[in-house]
Amino acid sequence: MKITLPWPSAKLSPNARGKWAKKDDDRKAARSAGYWAAKEAGVGPDGFQFSEMALTFHPPDRRRRDLDNMLASCKAAIDGVSDACKWDDHKCDRITLERGQPMKPACVVLVLK
């Protein structure tokens, strides 16, 4: 199953500074966006079970970004996808990360297997 997620807010980066309360609205919005992106991709009422995730990051520009920080920035969106799938993502055995070409609008392509 292929799901296209919006690019995460800069506030969700592990390197972002600030109080947790200021990040909370962005975190909730990302989780909701992940949920609805999964529903739009065809996750039915019975959910979807997966054991592997492959993420391809298509940033908005060519700035340097660490793959591990991009993954951490997407945690809330991935949790939203897991909510839609009715599947706990702790059961995922493998996560593959890939840097894609910059594009407008920026996105994260998530493939669940």
N, C-alpha and C positions, 0 to 999 in steps of 0.2 A: 504494500500500500504506500502510495506516494502522497505526501502532505507538504504544501508550501506554507511556511510560517513567515510572518512579517519580521523584518530585521529588529532585533531587540533594542530597547532603549539604552542609551549610554549610562543611565542611572543604575542599571542592573549589572553593570560590569563589576567584577570583584575589586577592580582598581578605583572605582568611584568612591568619592568621599561624601560624607553626609550622614545624617541620622536615618535610622531604619524607617521611621515614620514617613519620611519624604519619598522613600523608595516603594512604600507599600502600595500606593495607587498604581504605579507602573507594574509592579509585580502582579497585582490582581488583574490588570488589563491584559498582560501577557498570558496569564493562565486562561483567561476567557477567550483570547484570540486563538490560542492553541486548541481549546475545546471546539470552537466553531470551525476552525480550519479542518479538523479531523472529521467533523460532521459533514462538512461540505465535500470532503474527499470520499465520503461514502461509508463511514463507520455507522453501522446499523444499531438498532436497539439492543441486539445481543452482544455488541462489543466486538473486539478483535484481539486475538492473542498474538504476541510477538516475543521473540527471544533475541533479536538483533535490531540495532538501529544504525543507520548510516546517515550522517549529516553532511551536507555540502553547503558551505557558507559563501554567499554571493554578496560581498560588502558594497557599500555605496561608492567607495573610492579605493585608491591604491595605498592608503595608509597602512603602516605595519600593525598587525594585530596577531596576538597569540591564539592558537587554536584552543588551548585549554581555557582561556578567558572567554572566548566566544561560546564555548560549550556551557560554561558556568552562567553566562548571560542568558542563555536559552532555557535554564532549568525550569522556570515557571511555565513557559510555553509547553515544554515537554510534559510537565505534570498535567497541564490542561488536556493534552492529547491522551495521556494515560487515563484521565477521568472519562473522556469520551469513549475510549476503548474498553472501559471497565476492566482494566488490567493494571496490576501494580508494576511499575517500571523497575522495581528491584529484582524482578525475575528476568530482566534483560541480561544476557550473558556476554554480549559483545557490542561495543560502540565503535564505529569507524568515523573518523573526522577527515574532511577534505576541504581544501581551500579552492573555491571556484573563482571564476572571473567576476570582476566588479560589474554590477548592473544597476539600472534604475527601473523600478524601485528595487532597493536591496531586499534580499530575502534569504531564508534558510530552507533548503529542501531536505525534508526528513523522509527517509524510506524505512518502513517497518517490515521486518521479515519474520 
